[in-house]
Amino acid sequence: METKRTSTKEIIAYLTEKFPACFSLEGAAKPLKIGIFQDLAEKLTDDETVSKTRLRQALRHYTSSWRYLKSVKVGSIRVDIDGNDAAEIDQAQADYATKTLKESQEKFGNKKPKENNAKKQYKDRKPAKDQAEKPDQKAKFQAVKSTKRSIVKTEVKLKPVSADAIIVGSKVKVQLSNSPMNATITEVSGKDISVQLDSGMVVKTQVKNIFTE
């Protein structure tokens, strides 16, 4: 009896072995046929090593990878599980893949330096009229700043999650950029933890970036 595969990496590797004309682990990925999950589920109906839930998670992880998203271009052909041509990618699909790829890269800190510099310059810049403000205008401005500080202090503080509390299915907060995002733990593999964001994207992180309220 074969061992049941539970990790995303194991399932993707298994799919690559079973359907080499469709899946791959290296090089350029092939865009997959829309609705391919149903085809895979039917093919693997009697395969006890992969559950439908894990198959869906692995497929989502595979199609949200940067390598895969880069392959979704106008004119490229989607393939079925046997590697046969299924449909041509249109402009809307290509634009969505490009947008998703950009958002994913930005969340992992791959922003262009000029974007960061622009934000810093905007933060440091002060309106010229500030120097000519009347005393009562300055007082109002300071009152607004004081109110903002009070609001910041009332924000909910996040608490680090201990390693033994990292459980598949748990709802957590993930710090990928400046703002924490809601997520659900989908896989724990050593120090690597895969989580699914509310947007549906699956990303890999570590326990130090996971918090709870």
N, C-alpha and C positions, 0 to 999 in steps of 0.2 A: 504493500500500500504506500503510495507516494505521500510525502510530507505536505501538509497544507501550507500554502504560501500566504503570508500575511503582510509582509512589508511591500511598499510600493516598488522598490528597486527589484525585488525578487519577481514580482508579477510582471513588470515591464521586460525584464530579462527573459521570462518564460514566454511572453507574447512574441518577443523577437525570435525565439527558437521555433515556436509553433507557426508563426506567420512572417517569415523573413522577407517576403515580398511587400510587406505592409509596414512593419515596424523595424527600427534600427536603433542602435545604441551610440553610434558614432557617425560623423560626416553629416551631410545634408539630410534632413528628415523629409519624408514624403507627406504631403497634405492628405489627411484621411477623409474618406467618404462621410458625409453628414448622415448620422444615424447608424454609424458603424458599431455602436455599443450593442444594439439589438442583434446584429449579425454575429458579433463575438459571443454574446450570451447564448445564442442558439448553438453555435459550434462547441461551446464549452459546457453545455447542459449536463452531460454525464461526467464532467471533469470535477472531481471532488477537491482538487487542490486549490481552486480559486472560487471564492464566493462572488456573487453579483455585486455586493456592496464594495468589496475590495477592488473588483474589476473596474467599477465606475470611478473610484477614487484614483486608481492608477492611470486610467485613461484621461481623467481631468488633469492629473499631474503631468502627463506626457504632452498633452496639447497646450499646456500653459508654459512650457519650457521656452527659453529664449531661442534655442536651436529650432524648435518646431515653428514658433511664430515667425521667424525669419524666412521660412519656406513658403508661407502663405502669401503669394504674390499674384497680381493680375495675370491671367493666362496660364498659370500653373494648373496641373490636372490633379484632382483628388483621386485616390485609389481605394479599391475595396480590399477585403482581407486576403484576396488572392493576387493583389497587385494589378488588377485590371483597371483601366480608366473608368472613372465614375462620373465626374462632372468638372467643368472648368471653373476656376475661381474668378468671381466678378470683382468689380471695383469696391463695392460696399464691404465684401468679406475681407478684401486686402486692407482696406482702410481701418477696419475694426482690429485686425491683427496688429497693424502698425501702432495703433493707439494703445492697445493692451501691452505691447512690448515696451513702448516708451514709459508707460505708467509703472510697469514692473521694474524697469531699470532705475527710474527716479526714486522709487521706494527703497532701493538698495544703495542709495547714495551715489549713483553714477550721474549726477547732474553736471552740466557743463560749468566750468569755473566762472564764466562770464555771468551766469545766472546768479551764482552765489555772491559775486562782486556787486552786481546790481542791487541785490537785496541789502547788502551791507551799506552801500552808498545811500540807499533810500532811508535806512534806519538812522544813519549818522547825520543826514541832511536836516537842517532846521529852516523853517520859513523865515525869509528876511524880515517880514513884518513883526516877528516876535520882539525884535529889539526896539520897535517903536510903539509897542502896546502900552496902553494906559494902565495904571496900577490896578484898577478894578477889573480890567480884562485879564491881567496876569493872575489875579486872585481866583477868578472863575476857572481859568485854565488849570491852576494848581488844584482846585477842588475836584475837577474832573479826573485829573491824574490820581488823586488820592482815592477817589471812588473806584477807579480801575484796579488799583492795587488791592483794595478790599475785596473786590470780586475774585481776583486771582487767588487770594488767600483762602477763599471758601471752596475752591475746587476740590473735588475728591482726590485724595492722595492714593496712588497705586502702591500695592504691597508686593514685594518679590514673592514668587511661588517657589516653594522648596522642591527639590528634585523628586522626592517621594510622592509629591502631589501631582506630578505630570502624568495624567491618565487620558487615554484615547477617549474622545467624546466630551471632554471637559470644556466649558466655556471660559475663555481667558481674554486678557488684553495683551496685544503684541506691540512692542515699541520698535517699529521699522523706520520711522522718520521722526519728525518733531511731535506728532500727535499719536497717541496709542490707538490701535484699532481693534474692534471686536473680532474674535476668531474662535475657531473650534479645533482642538487638537485631533489630528487624523492619524498620526503615526509617530512612534517613538523608536528611534534606532540609534542606540548608544547616546552620544552627545547631540546628535542631530534630531530635531523635532520638526515634523511637518504640521503646518496649521492651515486651515481653510478660512480665508477672510469672508466677510459678508458679501463681498463682490463675487465670490465663487472661485477666486484665484487661490491656488495652493502654493505656499512658499515654505522654505526651510529656514529654521532659525535655531537658537540655542536657549537654554533655560534662563540665562541672564537677561534675555529680552522679553520674558514672559512674566506677566503680573496679574493680580486680581484686585478687585476693589475692596 
